[in-house]
Amino acid sequence: MNRVSNFTEGKIFSPLLKFAIPILMAMFLQTMYGAVDLLIVGQFGNAADVSAVSTGSQVMFAITSMITGLTMGITILIGQKLGEGKRKEAGNVVGSGISIFAVVAVIITVVVVTFSSSIATLMHAPSESFDSTVSYLRICAMGAVFVISYNVIGGVFRGLGDSKTPLITVGIACTVNIIGDLIFVAGFKMAATGAACATVLAQSTSVILSLILIKRRGLPFEFSRKSIKFHKHLTSNIIKYGAPIALQDVLVNLSFLVIMMIGNSMGVVASAGIGVAEKLVGFIMLIPIAFSQAVSAFVAQNYGAKKYTRAKKVLLYAVISSFCCGVVMFYVTFFHGNLLAGIFSKDKDVILASWDYMKAYGVDCLFTAIMFSMVGYFNGCGKTTFVMIQGIVGAFCVRIPVSYMMSKIEPVSLFRVGLATPTSTLVQIILCVSFFVFLSKKSLYKNIDEEVYEKVEAL
């Protein structure tokens, strides 16, 4: 960890893949937390238990996404400081980040534990699974400090260009979660409550391991307890970069929660089917998300070093690589979604409902390959406000209204309801491409003005 990965020189494609693959694997294992919960509950419980875990985990995923978005402010700022050669300020960035998220952890824990019943009601959790949903939410919320700590540490690692250390810690934590699920769910028959306990145990293990590794290896910049405070300028920049991404993630996930509410109102089978599908989609979308985070780290360093052309090349390589993977995921999801759904449920009706819903996400795999890479580019450039705007437009102007309208068409089809997602992604791509062209023209004119100014000065 005493060595910082330099993304501003040398080849682009191979270092990008080497950086993105560990991120992908770490996110895969982290997603396994909820997936293993659903898998084991699906095998040893009933449809009501599956519904409880799917609804509760979807709520917690929305919260985790918000935290991940906010920690992007740390990743971006550390990357830019390293690109500028200002390593001393990088330590203060970490200290400011810890201070911010300590407050966030307290707020989330208090709010979710206090209002878990209201959240379950708002989510239209079926009566058969209501109490289990509330229990799942409360236990996970009490362990929110570990979820937040892990994401803060991950944000620091990515800013340093280290994507392998989080992979090691989360891999061990995932193993702990599987063992915990087998003990609590399969052994003690605790269903959703046991799944939540296993998840919290896994997250806490991941955080402890990360802290041990940091203590042994050290950091490539000065950091001490004195660094842990609200450094005014750095704190405002972390919030400036991270808050728009976090708000976008919250609102986007809110749109998916609305779709979950629509599914819950259609009955326990539809609820469980959408829950299984969303869990599978969590894996399917890991590839474009991993490229997005890798692009952010790459572009942040190059942007700080003022190598803007190189930053655009990073985007191009990411789009091509991610799209090739998207074609494969489209085929698997659209034509063989029933086999995937069968992994998480033994109920034939739930499997068919899940496959019907996932077909729409198969189409979305082709679009997200482009959209997520562009979002990563804009995040690395610090254009997070635009990222927030395009996300909100896609969620509230397209995804929610389209899914609602589709749910009113008889006979109701989960495939049609799911088509709201690729429709919104397509609109977001149009917005991203338009903004990219705008920034390119603006940068071109700026470069021309600078060249003219230099020639005048020379005369």
Protein Blocks (a to p, Z undefined) as FASTA:
>chain_A
ZZccdfkgcjfklmmmmmmmmmmmmmmmmmmmmmmmmmmmmmmmcfklmmmmmmmmmmmm
mmmmmmmmmmmmmmmmmmmmmmnopaklmmmmmmmmmmmmmmmmmmmmmmmmmmmmmmmm
mnopafklmmmmmmmmmmmmmmmmmmmmmmmmmmmmmmnopaklmmmmmmmmmmmmmmmm
mmmmmmnonmjmmmmmmmmmmmmmmmmmmmmmmmmnopabdcdfklnccdfklmmmmmmm
mmmmmmmmmmmmmmmmmmmmmmmmnojklmmmmmmmmmmmmmmmmmmmmmmmmmmmmmmm
mmmnopaklmmmmmmmmmmmmmmmmmmmmmmmmmmmmmmmmmmpcbfklmmmmmmmmmmm
mmmmmmmmmmmmmmmmmmmnopamlmmmmmmmmmmmmmmmmmmmmmmpccddfklmmmmm
mmmmmmmmmmmmmmmmmmmmmmmmmmmmmmmmmmmmmZZ
